[in-house]
Amino acid sequence: MNEFLPVYFFLILLSFIKENTAPYFFFACLFLDAIVYKLPFIHTILGLVFVILNASLPSKNTRRRTLIRTCLNTFFFLFILSILYRKFSFILMITNIFYNLLFTFLLYKRPRLRLQEK
């Protein structure tokens, strides 16, 4: 694992699992397993557990709850991976939580996100 790259930005899709983002999430898990890390489906199995867990939890679509859920999903996903690999990187954890919170905030405001054409 490269501890200094925030490659787990796809974890924001767990917060929007009710909007049918599971296929994109599983594609990202399989991509990491097959191409980036060449692992035997560790990310995919862990992703399946998180999808089932997040789909079963009741959620209200407020910005604050979505940001908290993103932070907790990122923390626990990376914490379980750090236990499996017997490595812990504080930098990996903080950068991924920061990027995921930033992307979640931008996706939550997506109807108001307007790109100007030049």
N, C-alpha and C positions, 0 to 999 in steps of 0.2 A: 504494500500500500504506500502510495506517495502521500505523506502526511501534510504536505504543504499546499496541495491543490484542492480547492473546494469542488470536488467532482460530484458531490451528493446534492446538487441543486434540484434534482428531480423530486426530492422529498416533499416539496410544496404541493405536489399533486395529491398527497394523502389528505390534506386539509379540504380539498375540493372533490372528494371521492363520490359524493352524491351527484355531482355533475357529470358522471360517466368519464372520469379520467383514468380509470383502471387500465385500459389497454395501453395508454401512453406510459403509465407507471411500470407496467410489466415489460414493455419494450426497453425502457431504460435499465431495468434490473437485468434483463437478459443481455443487453449490450455490455454492461459492466462485467457480467459473469463470463461471457464468451470472448470478448475482444480486449477489454482493458486489463482485467486481472487474471483471466483464464482460470477461473475457479469452478468447482462442481456445483453450480446453482445455489450458492449460499445466499446471495442477494435476492434471488427469486423466491426462495423458500421463506426468508425473513420478510420480504415484501408481501407475500401472500398472507402471512400472519398479521401484518400491520393493516392490510386492506380489509380483512375480515373484522379485525378489531375496530377500525375506524368506521366501517359501514354499520356495525352494530350499535355504536354509541350514538345517543341522540345528540343532535347538534342544532343550535340556532345560528342563523347566518348573520352574526354580528362581527364587525371587524375585530373587536377585542378578543372574542373567543376564537376566531380563526387564527389570529396571530399567536395566541397562547398554545393552541393545538399544534401549529406549525413548529413552534419552539420545542414542545414536548416530543413530538414525533421525531424531529431531527436529533434531539438529545438521546432518546432511547434507542433509535436505530443505530446511531454511531456508537453508543455505549455497548450495545450487544455485539457489534462488530469488533470493538476493541477488546472485549472479553474473549471472543473467538480467536482473534489473532494474537492475543496476549501483548498488545501494544496499546498505549494510550497517548494520544497527542492532544494537548490542550489547544494548540493552534488550529488543528483540524476541526475540533469541536466548535470553537468560537467563530472561525471564519464561515463555516457552514451554517451555523445558526444565524449569523449576521446576513449572509446572502439569501438564505431562505426567507427570513423575515422581510427583507427588502423586496424580493420577488413576490411574496404573498401580498404585501401591501400594494404593489403595482397591479397584480391580477385582481385584487379585490376592487380596485377602482377602475377596472378595464372599460366600463361604459363611458367613463369620462376621459379616458386616455385618447387623445386626438393627435395624430401625426399630420403635420402640414405637408402638403405636396408642393414641390418647388417647380 
